[in-house]
Amino acid sequence: MDIKEWLPEFSVSSEEDKDLMRYFVKTKQISEILNQNKWMVLGRKGTGKTAIFEYFNSKQFAASNRLTVPLNFKDYPWPIHRLYKESMEGELNAYYKSWNYIIVTQALSNLISLIEKTSSLPEDLKNCKKIINSIYGKPNPTIIDTIKSKIGSLVSLSLPELNAGELSASLGEISFEEISEDQKLKNRLKTNAFTLLDYFQKCLMDNVGVYEIYVTLDQLDENWLESEIDEYSKILINLINVCKSLNSKREMQHIRIILFLRTDIFETLKFNDKNKIFQSSSIEIHWDNESLDQMFYERIIKNKPDDLVLDSSLRSNSIFEVQYVRHGATPFKHILRRSFYRPRDIIVYFNKIRNVHIESKKGLFTSSDLYSAENDFSISIYNELMDEWSNQKPEIESYLNVLQNIGVQKFNYKKYDEYYLKKFPKADKSEIQESLSFLFQNSIVGQKTKANWEFVCVNPYLQIDFSKQFYVNNGLKSRLTIVEQRQAR
């Protein structure tokens, strides 16, 4: 049987990749979140943050006394969040209550639904349910419902005596455009929301009891507007501070807020105790040769026919006819050298190999398949970079164009400076160095340490040295149409 008949094309989306989710169960990350009070998961796009997020909402994690409240911000209306900004407070606290409001309301509405399945609600939760139903039109509002609630329409809000019928009768239709242009309406929106916050938070703490609640927040980098990045950064800083506060409160010990965030975005944020939070409360997802090899080999073992014998000591290399390819590397090492050391990269490359595979006598992948897949993979990894940075760093396309114009993999700072100025004649030294540092930090270019070219994705402690030569990642070589070195005339 040929390998293409039994090894499928794998999903590259963490949301759909259940195998990647199961893989994380065996790693230390889950244990650190559950047992060591870690509440922030950092990683580059494609490293598997969403796989851990999905694990907390899976049957594997479920238990009778556990409640997971997954909040996905992929389609979150960030501009509307700004209406809840507290203008009387400092910038680093301007969105503190609005995040508290979203997290507490979501946790409370889900706790009410869970308790209702097995018993009757206590009086305070019954009242909360009426209020939630009246304001949001449903007992379990989404995060978008929560931020777009009708509380801006209320003239006043009195708790806990508020009658649900009176509330419904007093609601009118007010658009968020109207609220954003009217300071009185904005003040009313925030006053009503934060009155609810105090009441909802007390009800939540009074009734959490024996339950463990895990509020997970993912894809916070999605749907950003380039022109609003500075303001969104302040919103994120407030969220981190809210997570820190809620996770440290004794009365909230049964509620864990777990934040999933891109490493590069976290690094750009500037706030007090940032390093302390990073050291004591975060885990950063890093992959190496061994873990990536094992991650893909588990897929091979799961799908291979029972009567097919593979050499387990070779792991992912066992599905190739040859043990060594170009430059004396194993096939898997050849793939790694063209990646950013992320599961997504490995899976995409193997999918590309499968697409170009020509049936062979041994029924396995060949070195020709490996090489033939390089062009398509290079295009794919280039597109991944565009997707990863199109909002936060739209200049990336111009930076890559500079590398393409240089035309060779190995270059020095003087050469980069020359070609950068050809594209941006008014650029100063700091701008040029900042652009090259960005390429370096994202493993688009690397530098030699001892005898080998290294990249930050492999060695996160690698520091840029502008006096040394740079080397373009092999994965981009084909898409950028660059060569290893120019031919002598």
HELIX and SHEET records of a PDB file:
HELIX    1   1 ILE A    3  TRP A    6  1                                   4    
HELIX    2   2 LYS A   18  VAL A   25  1                                   8    
HELIX    3   3 LYS A   28  ASN A   35  1                                   8    
HELIX    4   4 LYS A   49  TYR A   55  1                                   7    
HELIX    5   5 TRP A   78  HIS A   81  1                                   4    
HELIX    6   6 ARG A   82  TYR A   84  5                                   3    
HELIX    7   7 GLU A   91  ASN A   93  5                                   3    
HELIX    8   8 TYR A   96  GLU A  116  1                                  21    
HELIX    9   9 GLU A  123  TYR A  136  1                                  14    
HELIX   10  10 ILE A  143  ILE A  147  1                                   5    
HELIX   11  11 LYS A  150  SER A  153  5                                   4    
HELIX   12  12 ALA A  164  SER A  170  1                                   7    
HELIX   13  13 PHE A  176  GLU A  181  1                                   6    
HELIX   14  14 GLN A  183  ASN A  207  1                                  25    
HELIX   15  15 GLU A  226  GLU A  228  5                                   3    
HELIX   16  16 ILE A  229  SER A  248  1                                  20    
HELIX   17  17 ARG A  250  MET A  252  5                                   3    
HELIX   18  18 THR A  263  THR A  268  1                                   6    
HELIX   19  19 LYS A  274  SER A  281  1                                   8    
HELIX   20  20 ASN A  289  ASN A  303  1                                  15    
HELIX   21  21 SER A  312  ILE A  319  5                                   8    
HELIX   22  22 ARG A  326  GLY A  328  5                                   3    
HELIX   23  23 PRO A  331  LEU A  336  1                                   6    
HELIX   24  24 PRO A  343  VAL A  356  1                                  14    
HELIX   25  25 SER A  367  SER A  372  1                                   6    
HELIX   26  26 GLU A  374  TRP A  389  1                                  16    
HELIX   27  27 ILE A  396  ILE A  406  1                                  11    
HELIX   28  28 TYR A  413  LYS A  423  1                                  11    
HELIX   29  29 LYS A  429  GLN A  441  1                                  13    
HELIX   30  30 ASN A  474  LYS A  477  1                                   4    
SHEET    1   A 5 ARG A  66  ASN A  72  0                                        
SHEET    2   A 5 GLU A 212  ASP A 218  1                                        
SHEET    3   A 5 ILE A 255  ARG A 262  1                                        
SHEET    4   A 5 MET A  40  GLY A  43  1                                        
SHEET    5   A 5 SER A 282  GLU A 284  1                                        
SHEET    1   B 4 LYS A 410  PHE A 411  0                                        
SHEET    2   B 4 PHE A 470  VAL A 472 -1                                        
SHEET    3   B 4 VAL A 445  THR A 449 -1                                        
SHEET    4   B 4 ASN A 452  GLU A 454 -1                                        
END                                                                             
